[in-house]
Amino acid sequence: MCTGNICRSPAAEAVFRTLVSKRGLDSKFLIDSAGTIGYHEGNKADSRMRAASKKRGIEVTSISRPIKPSDFHDFDLILAMDRQNYEDILNSFERWRRKEPLPDSAPNKVKLMCSYCKHHTESEVPDPYYG
């Protein structure tokens, strides 16, 4: 999950879909991406991200959407691209749980993407949108 769901998270979704598909595990995973805001809702991923991904053999086809309460039910893991996204996701959870039942364990599903990275020491995925 990133801010607008047009750069980092759609690319991560597409990479993971490709890895899962190559291993024939499509039926074992529910894979999606979302943004912490709905500013780009309904839009394709940024054209620069789609082009960069295509050069690497990855097709980015997702359509931007904001995070929704059901994500805390539907997914076992919610990966945030940076600390601000992480905080925004948890804040959304707290706001929504006052209005509807959400799993108490849901905040434990939220992790930083880079906490799973083994080949570098970055703690956040940089946002390429502005640079």
N, C-alpha and C positions, 0 to 999 in steps of 0.2 A: 504494500500500500504506500502510495506517495501522495503528494499534495493534490494534483489535478487529475491523476490517472491518465496522463498522456505521454509520459516519457519513461521514467524508471520502472514503475510497476507493470505497465503493459509489456515492456521488454523482458522483465523477470518472468512474467506469466508465460510469454512465448517461448523463452528458453526452457523453462521447466516442462511445458507441454511437449516440446520437441524431445527432450531427454526421456520423458515418460513414454512417449509414443515409440521412440526407437527401441525401447525395451519391451514393448507390447503390454504396457501396464495401464493403458488408458482407462479401463473400467475400474481400476482400483483408486483413482484419484478424482476429486472435484477441485478443479483449478480455476481461479478467477483472480481478477485484480480490481482495485477500487481506489478512489481518492478520498482524502479527508475533507474535501470541499466538492461541491457540485458545479463549479464554475464551467467546466468543459463537458458536462453531462451530454451524452449522445454523440460526441465527436470521436473521430478516429484518433489514433495516437499521432503525435507530432510527426510531420513528414520527414524531418531529419532523423528521428529515431527509427522510423520504418525503413528508411534508406540504409542507415548504418546496420540495422539488423539484417536486412536482405542481403547485404554484402557478405554477411557471415552465415548465410544459409538459414536464417530464422525469419519466419513470416509472422509479423505482428498484425493480428486481425481484430483485436478486442475493441470494444466501444466504451468510452469513458462513462463511469458511473460513480456516484458517491457511496461511501460506506453506509450500511443500513443495519438496523438492529438484528435482523435475521442472520447476518454474517457471524454473529457471536454464537448462534446455534449451529449453523451449517458447516463451519470450518473448524478443524482441529488446531490449525496454526494460522496466525495472522502476522505477516512479516512487514515491519515498518522500515522504510528506507533510511530514515534519519530520526534523531531524537525528537524533533518537533512533531513529526508524524506520529511517533510513539505516544507522545503526550496527548496529541489531538484524538487519537483512537481511544485512549483510556478516558479522556474527558467525554467523548461521545457516549461511551459505555455508561459512565456515571449519570449522564443526563437522561439517557433512555431507560435505565433501570428504575428510575423513579416513576416512569409511566407504564412500564410493561415488564413482565417477568423475563429476566435474562439469567443465564447460569452464573452462580456466584464464582465459579472457577474461570469464567471468560477472560478476566485480565491476565491470567496465566498463559493464555494462548498467544498473547501479543509479545513478539520478540523483535529485536533488531536484526535485519537481514544479515548484516556483517558479523553477527555472533556465530554464523555458520560458515564464514569464510576461513579457509585454511591457508591460502596462498598470499595473503597480504595482511597488513596490520591496521587498515582503515577501520574506523568504528562506524562510519556512515557511508551510504552510497551518495556521492555528490550529485546535485541536481544539474543536469546538462541544459536545461531549458534556457537559461540566461547566458550560457557561455559555450 
